Amino acid sequence: MGDMSNKAEGAGGKIKEGLGEATGNESLANEGRADQTKADIKEAVSDAGDKIRDGANKVLGSFQKDDPDVEHPEAVN
């Protein structure tokens, strides 16, 4: 859900920037650029979190494959 809100924020920023440039309102254009930058940063943080989560799941999965308790719980004393 965060990805969609980041994309929406970026799109809104693009619209603000365009309107600001079209009307000569530099403040609105700058606000739009700032919104786009915030959306890009949030997206990068979200992507980094996904990669960390995927890496952690991969490591945990490799430990579970080696753990006899997981595959054959009846073999545990």
All heavy atoms as a GROMACS GRO file, in nm:
protein
  555
    1MET      N    1   0.082  -0.119   0.000
    1MET     CA    2   0.000   0.000   0.000
    1MET      C    3   0.086   0.125   0.000
    1MET      O    4   0.052   0.224  -0.060
    1MET     CB    5  -0.093  -0.002   0.121
    1MET     CG    6  -0.182   0.118   0.124
    1MET     SD    7  -0.325   0.083   0.224
    1MET     CE    8  -0.378   0.247   0.251
    2GLY      N    9   0.199   0.117   0.069
    2GLY     CA   10   0.289   0.231   0.073
    2GLY      C   11   0.339   0.268  -0.065
    2GLY      O   12   0.357   0.386  -0.095
    3ASP      N   13   0.362   0.168  -0.148
    3ASP     CA   14   0.412   0.194  -0.283
    3ASP      C   15   0.312   0.277  -0.363
    3ASP      O   16   0.351   0.369  -0.434
    3ASP     CB   17   0.441   0.063  -0.356
    3ASP     CG   18   0.559  -0.012  -0.298
    3ASP    OD1   19   0.641   0.050  -0.227
    3ASP    OD2   20   0.570  -0.133  -0.324
    4MET      N   21   0.185   0.245  -0.348
    4MET     CA   22   0.083   0.319  -0.422
    4MET      C   23   0.073   0.464  -0.373
    4MET      O   24   0.058   0.556  -0.453
    4MET     CB   25  -0.053   0.250  -0.410
    4MET     CG   26  -0.059   0.118  -0.485
    4MET     SD   27  -0.017   0.132  -0.660
    4MET     CE   28  -0.154   0.228  -0.718
    5SER      N   29   0.082   0.483  -0.242
    5SER     CA   30   0.074   0.620  -0.191
    5SER      C   31   0.197   0.700  -0.231
    5SER      O   32   0.187   0.820  -0.256
    5SER     CB   33   0.054   0.621  -0.039
    5SER     OG   34   0.166   0.570   0.028
    6ASN      N   35   0.312   0.634  -0.238
    6ASN     CA   36   0.433   0.702  -0.285
    6ASN      C   37   0.418   0.744  -0.431
    6ASN      O   38   0.457   0.855  -0.469
    6ASN     CB   39   0.556   0.613  -0.268
    6ASN     CG   40   0.589   0.585  -0.124
    6ASN    OD1   41   0.549   0.657  -0.034
    6ASN    ND2   42   0.662   0.478  -0.101
    7LYS      N   43   0.363   0.656  -0.510
    7LYS     CA   44   0.343   0.688  -0.652
    7LYS      C   45   0.242   0.802  -0.668
    7LYS      O   46   0.260   0.891  -0.750
    7LYS     CB   47   0.298   0.564  -0.729
    7LYS     CG   48   0.408   0.460  -0.742
    7LYS     CD   49   0.360   0.342  -0.824
    7LYS     CE   50   0.454   0.225  -0.825
    7LYS     NZ   51   0.594   0.248  -0.831
    8ALA      N   52   0.138   0.798  -0.586
    8ALA     CA   53   0.036   0.904  -0.591
    8ALA      C   54   0.097   1.038  -0.548
    8ALA      O   55   0.069   1.142  -0.609
    8ALA     CB   56  -0.082   0.868  -0.503
    9GLU      N   57   0.180   1.035  -0.445
    9GLU     CA   58   0.244   1.158  -0.399
    9GLU      C   59   0.337   1.213  -0.507
    9GLU      O   60   0.340   1.333  -0.532
    9GLU     CB   61   0.323   1.133  -0.271
    9GLU     CG   62   0.383   1.258  -0.211
    9GLU     CD   63   0.451   1.235  -0.078
    9GLU    OE1   64   0.468   1.119  -0.036
    9GLU    OE2   65   0.488   1.335  -0.015
   10GLY      N   66   0.410   1.124  -0.574
   10GLY     CA   67   0.498   1.167  -0.682
   10GLY      C   68   0.420   1.225  -0.798
   10GLY      O   69   0.459   1.327  -0.856
   11ALA      N   70   0.308   1.162  -0.832
   11ALA     CA   71   0.225   1.212  -0.942
   11ALA      C   72   0.164   1.347  -0.907
   11ALA      O   73   0.160   1.438  -0.990
   11ALA     CB   74   0.115   1.112  -0.975
   12GLY      N   75   0.119   1.360  -0.782
   12GLY     CA   76   0.066   1.489  -0.738
   12GLY      C   77   0.171   1.598  -0.743
   12GLY      O   78   0.143   1.712  -0.780
   13GLY      N   79   0.294   1.562  -0.707
   13GLY     CA   80   0.404   1.657  -0.714
   13GLY      C   81   0.433   1.700  -0.856
   13GLY      O   82   0.462   1.817  -0.884
   14LYS      N   83   0.424   1.605  -0.948
   14LYS     CA   84   0.446   1.637  -1.090
   14LYS      C   85   0.340   1.734  -1.140
   14LYS      O   86   0.370   1.828  -1.214
   14LYS     CB   87   0.442   1.506  -1.171
   14LYS     CG   88   0.492   1.518  -1.310
   14LYS     CD   89   0.643   1.520  -1.309
   14LYS     CE   90   0.694   1.500  -1.450
   14LYS     NZ   91   0.836   1.534  -1.459
   15ILE      N   92   0.216   1.713  -1.097
   15ILE     CA   93   0.106   1.802  -1.137
   15ILE      C   94   0.129   1.941  -1.079
   15ILE      O   95   0.116   2.042  -1.150
   15ILE     CB   96  -0.030   1.744  -1.093
   15ILE    CG1   97  -0.062   1.619  -1.176
   15ILE    CG2   98  -0.140   1.848  -1.106
   15ILE    CD1   99  -0.178   1.538  -1.124
   16LYS      N  100   0.164   1.948  -0.950
   16LYS     CA  101   0.191   2.078  -0.888
   16LYS      C  102   0.304   2.151  -0.960
   16LYS      O  103   0.296   2.271  -0.984
   16LYS     CB  104   0.231   2.061  -0.741
   16LYS     CG  105   0.119   2.039  -0.645
   16LYS     CD  106   0.176   2.035  -0.503
   16LYS     CE  107   0.074   1.997  -0.402
   16LYS     NZ  108   0.133   1.990  -0.267
   17GLU      N  109   0.409   2.078  -0.990
   17GLU     CA  110   0.522   2.140  -1.060
   17GLU      C  111   0.478   2.196  -1.194
   17GLU      O  112   0.510   2.310  -1.230
   17GLU     CB  113   0.634   2.037  -1.080
   17GLU     CG  114   0.755   2.094  -1.153
   17GLU     CD  115   0.862   1.990  -1.182
   17GLU    OE1  116   0.839   1.869  -1.161
   17GLU    OE2  117   0.969   2.031  -1.230
   18GLY      N  118   0.401   2.117  -1.268
   18GLY     CA  119   0.354   2.162  -1.400
   18GLY      C  120   0.263   2.283  -1.390
   18GLY      O  121   0.276   2.378  -1.469
   19LEU      N  122   0.172   2.281  -1.295
   19LEU     CA  123   0.082   2.395  -1.276
   19LEU      C  124   0.161   2.520  -1.236
   19LEU      O  125   0.134   2.630  -1.284
   19LEU     CB  126  -0.024   2.366  -1.171
   19LEU     CG  127  -0.137   2.272  -1.212
   19LEU    CD1  128  -0.224   2.236  -1.092
   19LEU    CD2  129  -0.221   2.336  -1.321
   20GLY      N  130   0.256   2.501  -1.146
   20GLY     CA  131   0.338   2.614  -1.102
   20GLY      C  132   0.417   2.674  -1.216
   20GLY      O  133   0.424   2.797  -1.230
   21GLU      N  134   0.474   2.589  -1.300
   21GLU     CA  135   0.550   2.640  -1.414
   21GLU      C  136   0.458   2.706  -1.516
   21GLU      O  137   0.493   2.809  -1.575
   21GLU     CB  138   0.630   2.526  -1.478
   21GLU     CG  139   0.747   2.483  -1.391
   21GLU     CD  140   0.825   2.366  -1.449
   21GLU    OE1  141   0.782   2.308  -1.552
   21GLU    OE2  142   0.928   2.330  -1.389
   22ALA      N  143   0.339   2.650  -1.538
   22ALA     CA  144   0.246   2.705  -1.636
   22ALA      C  145   0.191   2.840  -1.593
   22ALA      O  146   0.164   2.926  -1.678
   22ALA     CB  147   0.130   2.608  -1.659
   23THR      N  148   0.177   2.859  -1.463
   23THR     CA  149   0.119   2.984  -1.414
   23THR      C  150   0.224   3.083  -1.364
   23THR      O  151   0.190   3.193  -1.320
   23THR     CB  152   0.021   2.957  -1.299
   23THR    OG1  153   0.092   2.892  -1.191
   23THR    CG2  154  -0.095   2.870  -1.345
   24GLY      N  155   0.350   3.043  -1.370
   24GLY     CA  156   0.456   3.131  -1.322
   24GLY      C  157   0.465   3.135  -1.170
   24GLY      O  158   0.529   3.224  -1.113
   25ASN      N  159   0.404   3.039  -1.104
   25ASN     CA  160   0.406   3.032  -0.958
   25ASN      C  161   0.523   2.941  -0.916
   25ASN      O  162   0.509   2.820  -0.906
   25ASN     CB  163   0.272   2.978  -0.907
   25ASN     CG  164   0.261   2.978  -0.756
   25ASN    OD1  165   0.361   2.980  -0.686
   25ASN    ND2  166   0.137   2.974  -0.708
   26GLU      N  167   0.638   3.004  -0.893
   26GLU     CA  168   0.759   2.928  -0.862
   26GLU      C  169   0.747   2.852  -0.729
   26GLU      O  170   0.801   2.744  -0.713
   26GLU     CB  171   0.880   3.021  -0.860
   26GLU     CG  172   1.013   2.949  -0.863
   26GLU     CD  173   1.035   2.862  -0.987
   26GLU    OE1  174   0.982   2.895  -1.096
   26GLU    OE2  175   1.103   2.759  -0.974
   27SER      N  176   0.674   2.909  -0.635
   27SER     CA  177   0.654   2.844  -0.506
   27SER      C  178   0.579   2.712  -0.522
   27SER      O  179   0.617   2.610  -0.463
   27SER     CB  180   0.576   2.937  -0.412
   27SER     OG  181   0.551   2.873  -0.290
   28LEU      N  182   0.475   2.711  -0.604
   28LEU     CA  183   0.399   2.589  -0.630
   28LEU      C  184   0.485   2.487  -0.705
   28LEU      O  185   0.482   2.368  -0.674
   28LEU     CB  186   0.272   2.620  -0.709
   28LEU     CG  187   0.178   2.502  -0.736
   28LEU    CD1  188   0.127   2.442  -0.605
   28LEU    CD2  189   0.060   2.547  -0.822
   29ALA      N  190   0.562   2.534  -0.801
   29ALA     CA  191   0.651   2.444  -0.876
   29ALA      C  192   0.753   2.380  -0.782
   29ALA      O  193   0.779   2.259  -0.790
   29ALA     CB  194   0.722   2.520  -0.988
   30ASN      N  195   0.810   2.459  -0.691
   30ASN     CA  196   0.908   2.405  -0.596
   30ASN      C  197   0.842   2.307  -0.499
   30ASN      O  198   0.902   2.206  -0.463
   30ASN     CB  199   0.974   2.519  -0.518
   30ASN     CG  200   1.072   2.596  -0.602
   30ASN    OD1  201   1.127   2.545  -0.699
   30ASN    ND2  202   1.096   2.721  -0.564
   31GLU      N  203   0.720   2.337  -0.458
   31GLU     CA  204   0.647   2.245  -0.371
   31GLU      C  205   0.625   2.112  -0.442
   31GLU      O  206   0.639   2.005  -0.382
   31GLU     CB  207   0.514   2.307  -0.330
   31GLU     CG  208   0.439   2.226  -0.227
   31GLU     CD  209   0.308   2.293  -0.187
   31GLU    OE1  210   0.298   2.418  -0.192
   31GLU    OE2  211   0.216   2.219  -0.149
   32GLY      N  212   0.592   2.118  -0.569
   32GLY     CA  213   0.574   1.996  -0.647
   32GLY      C  214   0.703   1.916  -0.659
   32GLY      O  215   0.702   1.794  -0.646
   33ARG      N  216   0.814   1.984  -0.680
   33ARG     CA  217   0.944   1.916  -0.687
   33ARG      C  218   0.977   1.850  -0.553
   33ARG      O  219   1.029   1.739  -0.548
   33ARG     CB  220   1.054   2.014  -0.727
   33ARG     CG  221   1.046   2.059  -0.870
   33ARG     CD  222   1.163   2.151  -0.909
   33ARG     NE  223   1.130   2.224  -1.030
   33ARG     CZ  224   1.092   2.351  -1.034
   33ARG    NH1  225   1.085   2.424  -0.924
   33ARG    NH2  226   1.062   2.408  -1.149
   34ALA      N  227   0.947   1.920  -0.444
   34ALA     CA  228   0.972   1.865  -0.310
   34ALA      C  229   0.887   1.741  -0.287
   34ALA      O  230   0.935   1.641  -0.231
   34ALA     CB  231   0.944   1.971  -0.204
   35ASP      N  232   0.761   1.745  -0.329
   35ASP     CA  233   0.673   1.628  -0.315
   35ASP      C  234   0.729   1.509  -0.392
   35ASP      O  235   0.727   1.395  -0.343
   35ASP     CB  236   0.532   1.659  -0.364
   35ASP     CG  237   0.455   1.752  -0.271
   35ASP    OD1  238   0.502   1.779  -0.159
   35ASP    OD2  239   0.346   1.799  -0.312
   36GLN      N  240   0.780   1.534  -0.511
   36GLN     CA  241   0.837   1.426  -0.591
   36GLN      C  242   0.962   1.368  -0.524
   36GLN      O  243   0.981   1.246  -0.521
   36GLN     CB  244   0.874   1.478  -0.730
   36GLN     CG  245   0.754   1.511  -0.816
   36GLN     CD  246   0.795   1.574  -0.946
   36GLN    OE1  247   0.853   1.506  -1.030
   36GLN    NE2  248   0.767   1.703  -0.963
   37THR      N  249   1.044   1.454  -0.468
   37THR     CA  250   1.165   1.408  -0.400
   37THR      C  251   1.129   1.324  -0.278
   37THR      O  252   1.188   1.218  -0.256
   37THR     CB  253   1.253   1.528  -0.359
   37THR    OG1  254   1.288   1.601  -0.477
   37THR    CG2  255   1.379   1.483  -0.287
   38LYS      N  256   1.031   1.370  -0.199
   38LYS     CA  257   0.987   1.292  -0.082
   38LYS      C  258   0.936   1.155  -0.125
   38LYS      O  259   0.967   1.054  -0.062
   38LYS     CB  260   0.877   1.366  -0.007
   38LYS     CG  261   0.926   1.482   0.077
   38LYS     CD  262   0.820   1.532   0.173
   38LYS     CE  263   0.702   1.592   0.100
   38LYS     NZ  264   0.602   1.653   0.189
   39ALA      N  265   0.859   1.152  -0.233
   39ALA     CA  266   0.804   1.024  -0.281
   39ALA      C  267   0.918   0.932  -0.326
   39ALA      O  268   0.915   0.811  -0.298
   39ALA     CB  269   0.707   1.048  -0.396
   40ASP      N  270   1.018   0.987  -0.393
   40ASP     CA  271   1.132   0.906  -0.438
   40ASP      C  272   1.209   0.849  -0.319
   40ASP      O  273   1.250   0.732  -0.321
   40ASP     CB  274   1.227   0.989  -0.524
   40ASP     CG  275   1.168   1.025  -0.660
   40ASP    OD1  276   1.067   0.962  -0.702
   40ASP    OD2  277   1.222   1.116  -0.726
   41ILE      N  278   1.228   0.930  -0.216
   41ILE     CA  279   1.300   0.884  -0.097
   41ILE      C  280   1.221   0.774  -0.027
   41ILE      O  281   1.276   0.670   0.011
   41ILE     CB  282   1.329   1.002  -0.002
   41ILE    CG1  283   1.434   1.094  -0.065
   41ILE    CG2  284   1.376   0.952   0.134
   41ILE    CD1  285   1.452   1.226   0.007
   42LYS      N  286   1.091   0.795  -0.011
   42LYS     CA  287   1.007   0.693   0.054
   42LYS      C  288   1.011   0.563  -0.026
   42LYS      O  289   1.015   0.454   0.033
   42LYS     CB  290   0.863   0.742   0.066
   42LYS     CG  291   0.845   0.850   0.171
   42LYS     CD  292   0.700   0.895   0.172
   42LYS     CE  293   0.675   1.009   0.267
   42LYS     NZ  294   0.535   1.054   0.264
   43GLU      N  295   1.008   0.573  -0.157
   43GLU     CA  296   1.012   0.455  -0.242
   43GLU      C  297   1.145   0.381  -0.226
   43GLU      O  298   1.148   0.258  -0.217
   43GLU     CB  299   0.991   0.495  -0.389
   43GLU     CG  300   0.976   0.379  -0.484
   43GLU     CD  301   0.844   0.306  -0.468
   43GLU    OE1  302   0.746   0.365  -0.424
   43GLU    OE2  303   0.843   0.185  -0.498
   44ALA      N  304   1.256   0.456  -0.220
   44ALA     CA  305   1.388   0.395  -0.202
   44ALA      C  306   1.398   0.324  -0.067
   44ALA      O  307   1.452   0.214  -0.058
   44ALA     CB  308   1.497   0.501  -0.216
   45VAL      N  309   1.345   0.386   0.038
   45VAL     CA  310   1.346   0.324   0.170
   45VAL      C  311   1.261   0.197   0.170
   45VAL      O  312   1.301   0.094   0.225
   45VAL     CB  313   1.299   0.425   0.278
   45VAL    CG1  314   1.273   0.355   0.410
   45VAL    CG2  315   1.400   0.537   0.294
   46SER      N  316   1.147   0.203   0.106
   46SER     CA  317   1.060   0.086   0.097
   46SER      C  318   1.128  -0.028   0.022
   46SER      O  319   1.124  -0.143   0.065
   46SER     CB  320   0.929   0.124   0.028
   46SER     OG  321   0.847   0.012   0.012
   47ASP      N  322   1.193   0.005  -0.089
   47ASP     CA  323   1.265  -0.096  -0.167
   47ASP      C  324   1.378  -0.158  -0.086
   47ASP      O  325   1.400  -0.279  -0.090
   47ASP     CB  326   1.322  -0.036  -0.296
   47ASP     CG  327   1.214  -0.003  -0.397
   47ASP    OD1  328   1.098  -0.048  -0.381
   47ASP    OD2  329   1.246   0.069  -0.495
   48ALA      N  330   1.451  -0.074  -0.012
   48ALA     CA  331   1.560  -0.126   0.072
   48ALA      C  332   1.506  -0.219   0.179
   48ALA      O  333   1.563  -0.325   0.206
   48ALA     CB  334   1.636  -0.010   0.136
   49GLY      N  335   1.394  -0.182   0.239
   49GLY     CA  336   1.332  -0.268   0.340
   49GLY      C  337   1.289  -0.401   0.281
   49GLY      O  338   1.307  -0.506   0.344
   50ASP      N  339   1.235  -0.398   0.160
   50ASP     CA  340   1.196  -0.522   0.093
   50ASP      C  341   1.316  -0.612   0.069
   50ASP      O  342   1.311  -0.734   0.088
   50ASP     CB  343   1.126  -0.493  -0.040
   50ASP     CG  344   0.988  -0.432  -0.023
   50ASP    OD1  345   0.933  -0.438   0.088
   50ASP    OD2  346   0.937  -0.377  -0.123
   51LYS      N  347   1.427  -0.553   0.026
   51LYS     CA  348   1.548  -0.632  -0.001
   51LYS      C  349   1.604  -0.692   0.127
   51LYS      O  350   1.648  -0.807   0.129
   51LYS     CB  351   1.653  -0.545  -0.071
   51LYS     CG  352   1.615  -0.515  -0.214
   51LYS     CD  353   1.717  -0.428  -0.284
   51LYS     CE  354   1.668  -0.397  -0.425
   51LYS     NZ  355   1.759  -0.313  -0.498
   52ILE      N  356   1.602  -0.615   0.235
   52ILE     CA  357   1.649  -0.667   0.364
   52ILE      C  358   1.560  -0.782   0.410
   52ILE      O  359   1.609  -0.886   0.454
   52ILE     CB  360   1.654  -0.554   0.469
   52ILE    CG1  361   1.766  -0.456   0.434
   52ILE    CG2  362   1.671  -0.610   0.609
   52ILE    CD1  363   1.764  -0.328   0.515
   53ARG      N  364   1.430  -0.764   0.398
   53ARG     CA  365   1.335  -0.868   0.437
   53ARG      C  366   1.356  -0.994   0.354
   53ARG      O  367   1.358  -1.105   0.407
   53ARG     CB  368   1.192  -0.816   0.422
   53ARG     CG  369   1.087  -0.904   0.484
   53ARG     CD  370   0.946  -0.844   0.478
   53ARG     NE  371   0.937  -0.705   0.518
   53ARG     CZ  372   0.925  -0.600   0.435
   53ARG    NH1  373   0.918  -0.618   0.306
   53ARG    NH2  374   0.918  -0.478   0.482
   54ASP      N  375   1.374  -0.977   0.223
   54ASP     CA  376   1.397  -1.093   0.136
   54ASP      C  377   1.526  -1.166   0.174
   54ASP      O  378   1.530  -1.289   0.177
   54ASP     CB  379   1.403  -1.050  -0.011
   54ASP     CG  380   1.268  -1.004  -0.065
   54ASP    OD1  381   1.164  -1.029   0.000
   54ASP    OD2  382   1.268  -0.940  -0.173
   55GLY      N  383   1.630  -1.089   0.203
   55GLY     CA  384   1.757  -1.150   0.243
   55GLY      C  385   1.744  -1.225   0.374
   55GLY      O  386   1.796  -1.336   0.390
   56ALA      N  387   1.675  -1.166   0.470
   56ALA     CA  388   1.654  -1.232   0.599
   56ALA      C  389   1.574  -1.360   0.582
   56ALA      O  390   1.606  -1.463   0.642
   56ALA     CB  391   1.584  -1.137   0.696
   57ASN      N  392   1.471  -1.356   0.499
   57ASN     CA  393   1.390  -1.476   0.475
   57ASN      C  394   1.473  -1.586   0.409
   57ASN      O  395   1.456  -1.704   0.440
   57ASN     CB  396   1.268  -1.443   0.390
   57ASN     CG  397   1.163  -1.367   0.468
   57ASN    OD1  398   1.157  -1.375   0.591
   57ASN    ND2  399   1.080  -1.293   0.398
   58LYS      N  400   1.562  -1.547   0.320
   58LYS     CA  401   1.648  -1.645   0.253
   58LYS      C  402   1.741  -1.711   0.355
   58LYS      O  403   1.758  -1.832   0.354
   58LYS     CB  404   1.729  -1.576   0.143
   58LYS     CG  405   1.811  -1.668   0.060
   58LYS     CD  406   1.880  -1.595  -0.052
   58LYS     CE  407   1.964  -1.688  -0.136
   58LYS     NZ  408   2.034  -1.616  -0.243
   59VAL      N  409   1.800  -1.631   0.442
   59VAL     CA  410   1.890  -1.686   0.545
   59VAL      C  411   1.812  -1.776   0.639
   59VAL      O  412   1.856  -1.888   0.670
   59VAL     CB  413   1.961  -1.571   0.622
   59VAL    CG1  414   2.031  -1.625   0.745
   59VAL    CG2  415   2.058  -1.497   0.531
   60LEU      N  416   1.698  -1.730   0.687
   60LEU     CA  417   1.617  -1.812   0.779
   60LEU      C  418   1.571  -1.940   0.711
   60LEU      O  419   1.569  -2.046   0.774
   60LEU     CB  420   1.497  -1.732   0.829
   60LEU     CG  421   1.531  -1.616   0.923
   60LEU    CD1  422   1.405  -1.535   0.953
   60LEU    CD2  423   1.594  -1.666   1.051
   61GLY      N  424   1.538  -1.931   0.584
   61GLY     CA  425   1.496  -2.050   0.510
   61GLY      C  426   1.608  -2.152   0.499
   61GLY      O  427   1.584  -2.273   0.510
   62SER      N  428   1.732  -2.106   0.482
   62SER     CA  429   1.843  -2.200   0.472
   62SER      C  430   1.868  -2.269   0.606
   62SER      O  431   1.905  -2.386   0.610
   62SER     CB  432   1.970  -2.129   0.423
   62SER     OG  433   2.021  -2.042   0.522
   63PHE      N  434   1.846  -2.200   0.717
   63PHE     CA  435   1.861  -2.263   0.848
   63PHE      C  436   1.752  -2.367   0.870
   63PHE      O  437   1.777  -2.472   0.928
   63PHE     CB  438   1.855  -2.160   0.962
   63PHE     CG  439   1.983  -2.083   0.978
   63PHE    CD1  440   1.983  -1.946   0.967
   63PHE    CD2  441   2.102  -2.148   1.006
   63PHE    CE1  442   2.100  -1.874   0.982
   63PHE    CE2  443   2.220  -2.077   1.022
   63PHE     CZ  444   2.219  -1.939   1.011
   64GLN      N  445   1.631  -2.338   0.826
   64GLN     CA  446   1.522  -2.433   0.844
   64GLN      C  447   1.545  -2.560   0.765
   64GLN      O  448   1.509  -2.668   0.808
   64GLN     CB  449   1.389  -2.368   0.806
   64GLN     CG  450   1.345  -2.265   0.906
   64GLN     CD  451   1.214  -2.198   0.866
   64GLN    OE1  452   1.170  -2.211   0.753
   64GLN    NE2  453   1.154  -2.128   0.960
   65LYS      N  454   1.608  -2.550   0.649
   65LYS     CA  455   1.637  -2.668   0.568
   65LYS      C  456   1.734  -2.760   0.640
   65LYS      O  457   1.729  -2.881   0.625
   65LYS     CB  458   1.694  -2.628   0.432
   65LYS     CG  459   1.593  -2.565   0.341
   65LYS     CD  460   1.656  -2.524   0.210
   65LYS     CE  461   1.559  -2.448   0.125
   65LYS     NZ  462   1.620  -2.394   0.005
   66ASP      N  463   1.826  -2.701   0.717
   66ASP     CA  464   1.926  -2.779   0.788
   66ASP      C  465   1.878  -2.830   0.924
   66ASP      O  466   1.943  -2.911   0.987
   66ASP     CB  467   2.053  -2.695   0.812
   66ASP     CG  468   2.122  -2.657   0.681
   66ASP    OD1  469   2.099  -2.727   0.581
   66ASP    OD2  470   2.197  -2.559   0.680
   67ASP      N  471   1.764  -2.785   0.970
   67ASP     CA  472   1.713  -2.818   1.103
   67ASP      C  473   1.625  -2.942   1.095
   67ASP      O  474   1.518  -2.940   1.037
   67ASP     CB  475   1.634  -2.700   1.158
   67ASP     CG  476   1.594  -2.717   1.303
   67ASP    OD1  477   1.618  -2.826   1.359
   67ASP    OD2  478   1.538  -2.621   1.359
   68PRO      N  479   1.668  -3.054   1.156
   68PRO     CA  480   1.587  -3.177   1.149
   68PRO      C  481   1.452  -3.161   1.219
   68PRO      O  482   1.357  -3.232   1.188
   68PRO     CB  483   1.673  -3.283   1.218
   68PRO     CG  484   1.769  -3.206   1.302
   68PRO     CD  485   1.789  -3.073   1.234
   69ASP      N  486   1.443  -3.070   1.314
   69ASP     CA  487   1.316  -3.049   1.384
   69ASP      C  488   1.207  -3.002   1.289
   69ASP      O  489   1.090  -3.032   1.307
   69ASP     CB  490   1.330  -2.945   1.496
   69ASP     CG  491   1.423  -2.993   1.607
   69ASP    OD1  492   1.456  -3.113   1.609
   69ASP    OD2  493   1.462  -2.907   1.689
   70VAL      N  494   1.245  -2.928   1.186
   70VAL     CA  495   1.149  -2.872   1.093
   70VAL      C  496   1.096  -2.978   0.998
   70VAL      O  497   0.977  -2.991   0.976
   70VAL     CB  498   1.212  -2.754   1.013
   70VAL    CG1  499   1.118  -2.707   0.906
   70VAL    CG2  500   1.249  -2.641   1.109
   71GLU      N  501   1.188  -3.060   0.943
   71GLU     CA  502   1.147  -3.157   0.844
   71GLU      C  503   1.091  -3.285   0.906
   71GLU      O  504   1.001  -3.347   0.853
   71GLU     CB  505   1.264  -3.189   0.753
   71GLU     CG  506   1.303  -3.072   0.666
   71GLU     CD  507   1.418  -3.105   0.571
   71GLU    OE1  508   1.441  -3.224   0.543
   71GLU    OE2  509   1.484  -3.010   0.526
   72HIS      N  510   1.148  -3.325   1.020
   72HIS     CA  511   1.108  -3.452   1.084
   72HIS      C  512   1.096  -3.432   1.236
   72HIS      O  513   1.182  -3.477   1.311
   72HIS     CB  514   1.210  -3.563   1.053
   72HIS     CG  515   1.229  -3.585   0.907
   72HIS    ND1  516   1.137  -3.649   0.829
   72HIS    CD2  517   1.331  -3.550   0.825
   72HIS    CE1  518   1.181  -3.653   0.704
   72HIS    NE2  519   1.299  -3.594   0.698
   73PRO      N  520   0.990  -3.369   1.280
   73PRO     CA  521   0.977  -3.344   1.423
   73PRO      C  522   0.970  -3.471   1.506
   73PRO      O  523   1.006  -3.473   1.622
   73PRO     CB  524   0.850  -3.263   1.435
   73PRO     CG  525   0.780  -3.274   1.307
   73PRO     CD  526   0.880  -3.317   1.204
   74GLU      N  527   0.929  -3.582   1.445
   74GLU     CA  528   0.920  -3.707   1.519
   74GLU      C  529   1.058  -3.763   1.553
   74GLU      O  530   1.073  -3.846   1.642
   74GLU     CB  531   0.838  -3.811   1.440
   74GLU     CG  532   0.905  -3.863   1.314
   74GLU     CD  533   0.895  -3.771   1.192
   74GLU    OE1  534   0.828  -3.666   1.199
   74GLU    OE2  535   0.954  -3.804   1.090
   75ALA      N  536   1.163  -3.716   1.485
   75ALA     CA  537   1.299  -3.765   1.508
   75ALA      C  538   1.364  -3.701   1.629
   75ALA      O  539   1.470  -3.743   1.673
   75ALA     CB  540   1.386  -3.741   1.384
   76VAL      N  541   1.300  -3.599   1.684
   76VAL     CA  542   1.356  -3.529   1.798
   76VAL      C  543   1.323  -3.605   1.926
   76VAL      O  544   1.211  -3.648   1.946
   76VAL     CB  545   1.302  -3.385   1.804
   76VAL    CG1  546   1.356  -3.313   1.928
   76VAL    CG2  547   1.336  -3.310   1.679
   77ASN      N  548   1.420  -3.622   2.014
   77ASN     CA  549   1.398  -3.695   2.139
   77ASN      C  550   1.326  -3.614   2.239
   77ASN      O  551   1.330  -3.511   2.270
   77ASN     CB  552   1.531  -3.745   2.197
   77ASN     CG  553   1.592  -3.850   2.106
   77ASN    OD1  554   1.520  -3.921   2.039
   77ASN    ND2  555   1.722  -3.858   2.106
   0.00000   0.00000   0.00000
